[in-house]
Amino acid sequence: MNINEPFVLEEYYHTPAEHVWQALTDVNAMKVWYFPQLKSFQPVVGFEMQFYHDGSAYQKRWEVSQVVTGKKLAHSWSYVGYTGLSEVTFELFPDRHCTMLKLTHTGLATFPNDPHFSPHRFEQGWQQIISYKLKEYLTPKTNPQ
């Protein structure tokens, strides 16, 4: 991963775009698949997300920067007390019986040279969040008979 290039990840979910949008914009859903420390969220440009302090030295500071209902959600990503400002964009593309989500994370090169901010760490984190946790959240649970 080139730190000066945006990180892009595309994932398909076997569910309608409305379900993916709900997962992206409902604070209780986001606590399950995104960040359990998330205290408040509203899909409104300018909304500053609040987080419960988890004891980490890297407290997040996020603000909603773009909303196109049902299609696109973006927020800034920075850390309290550290330089650097990046942006995360989620875009939805319905495709018959599934939805493709395109995640783009720009601005990673603006963070300090610190192992916590390494591009590889972001790449692993997004793969875990988008390709595993969100996919698991969106997969219907079947009840054994």
C-alpha positions as CSV (number, residue, x, y, z in Angstrom):
1,M,0.0,0.0,0.0
2,N,1.4,3.4,-1.0
3,I,0.7,5.9,1.8
4,N,0.3,8.7,-0.7
5,E,-2.5,6.9,-2.6
6,P,-6.0,6.5,-1.2
7,F,-6.8,3.1,0.3
8,V,-9.7,1.5,-1.5
9,L,-11.6,-1.6,-0.6
10,E,-14.6,-3.0,-2.4
11,E,-16.9,-5.6,-0.8
12,Y,-20.1,-7.3,-2.0
13,Y,-22.9,-8.0,0.5
14,H,-25.8,-10.3,-0.4
15,T,-28.4,-7.8,0.9
16,P,-30.3,-4.8,-0.5
17,A,-28.6,-1.4,-0.4
18,E,-31.2,-0.2,2.2
19,H,-29.9,-2.7,4.7
20,V,-26.3,-1.7,4.1
21,W,-27.2,2.0,4.5
22,Q,-29.0,1.2,7.7
23,A,-25.9,-0.5,9.0
24,L,-23.8,2.6,8.0
25,T,-26.1,5.1,9.7
26,D,-27.7,3.5,12.7
27,V,-25.6,4.2,15.8
28,N,-26.6,0.9,17.5
29,A,-25.6,-1.1,14.3
30,M,-22.3,0.9,14.0
31,K,-21.4,-0.1,17.6
32,V,-21.6,-3.8,16.5
33,W,-19.6,-3.7,13.3
34,Y,-17.7,-0.5,13.3
35,F,-16.6,0.9,16.7
36,P,-18.2,-0.2,20.0
37,Q,-16.9,3.0,21.6
38,L,-19.2,5.1,19.4
39,K,-21.5,7.1,21.7
40,S,-23.4,9.2,19.2
41,F,-23.9,9.5,15.4
42,Q,-26.3,11.2,13.0
43,P,-26.0,11.1,9.2
44,V,-25.9,14.9,9.0
45,V,-23.1,17.0,7.5
46,G,-21.2,18.7,10.3
47,F,-22.2,16.2,13.0
48,E,-19.3,15.5,15.3
49,M,-19.3,11.9,16.5
50,Q,-18.8,11.2,20.1
51,F,-16.8,8.3,21.6
52,Y,-16.6,6.7,25.0
53,H,-13.1,6.9,26.3
54,D,-11.6,3.4,26.1
55,G,-8.2,4.3,27.7
56,S,-6.4,4.5,24.4
57,A,-3.9,7.3,23.8
58,Y,-5.4,7.6,20.3
59,Q,-8.8,9.1,20.8
60,K,-10.7,9.6,17.5
61,R,-12.2,12.8,16.3
62,W,-14.6,12.3,13.4
63,E,-17.1,14.7,11.7
64,V,-19.6,13.8,9.0
65,S,-18.5,15.5,5.8
66,Q,-20.8,14.1,3.1
67,V,-24.2,12.5,3.0
68,V,-26.2,11.3,-0.1
69,T,-29.0,9.3,1.5
70,G,-28.8,5.7,0.6
71,K,-25.7,6.1,-1.5
72,K,-22.8,7.9,0.1
73,L,-21.5,8.7,3.6
74,A,-18.2,10.3,4.5
75,H,-16.5,11.4,7.6
76,S,-13.2,13.0,8.6
77,W,-10.8,10.9,10.7
78,S,-8.3,12.5,13.0
79,Y,-7.0,12.0,16.5
80,V,-7.1,14.3,19.5
81,G,-3.5,15.6,20.1
82,Y,-2.0,14.4,16.9
83,T,-1.5,16.0,13.5
84,G,-3.1,14.6,10.4
85,L,-6.5,14.6,8.9
86,S,-8.0,11.9,6.7
87,E,-11.4,11.1,5.2
88,V,-13.3,7.9,5.0
89,T,-16.0,7.5,2.3
90,F,-18.5,4.7,2.0
91,E,-20.3,4.4,-1.4
92,L,-23.1,2.0,-2.2
93,F,-23.8,0.4,-5.6
94,P,-26.8,-1.8,-5.8
95,D,-26.3,-4.8,-8.1
96,R,-29.4,-7.1,-8.5
97,H,-29.6,-9.0,-5.3
98,C,-26.5,-7.6,-3.7
99,T,-24.8,-4.4,-2.9
100,M,-21.2,-3.4,-3.5
101,L,-19.7,-1.1,-0.9
102,K,-16.7,0.9,-1.9
103,L,-14.6,2.3,1.0
104,T,-12.0,4.9,0.2
105,H,-9.7,6.3,2.9
106,T,-7.7,9.3,1.9
107,G,-5.1,11.4,3.7
108,L,-3.2,8.6,5.5
109,A,0.1,10.3,4.7
110,T,-0.9,13.3,6.8
111,F,-0.5,11.3,10.1
112,P,2.7,11.2,12.1
113,N,5.4,8.6,11.5
114,D,4.1,6.3,14.3
115,P,3.4,2.6,14.2
116,H,-0.3,3.3,15.2
117,F,-0.7,5.3,12.0
118,S,1.0,2.9,9.6
119,P,-0.8,2.3,6.3
120,H,-0.5,-1.5,6.9
121,R,-2.4,-1.1,10.2
122,F,-5.2,0.8,8.5
123,E,-5.4,-1.7,5.7
124,Q,-5.7,-4.6,8.1
125,G,-8.2,-2.7,10.1
126,W,-10.5,-2.0,7.2
127,Q,-10.3,-5.5,5.9
128,Q,-11.4,-6.7,9.3
129,I,-14.2,-4.1,9.6
130,I,-15.5,-4.2,6.0
131,S,-14.8,-7.8,4.9
132,Y,-15.5,-9.5,8.1
133,K,-17.4,-7.6,10.8
134,L,-19.9,-5.7,8.5
135,K,-20.3,-8.8,6.3
136,E,-21.1,-10.8,9.4
137,Y,-23.5,-8.1,10.7
138,L,-25.4,-8.1,7.3
139,T,-25.6,-11.9,6.9
140,P,-29.0,-13.2,8.0
141,K,-28.9,-15.5,10.9
142,T,-30.6,-18.9,10.3
143,N,-32.3,-20.7,13.0
144,P,-31.6,-24.5,13.1
145,Q,-34.8,-26.5,13.0
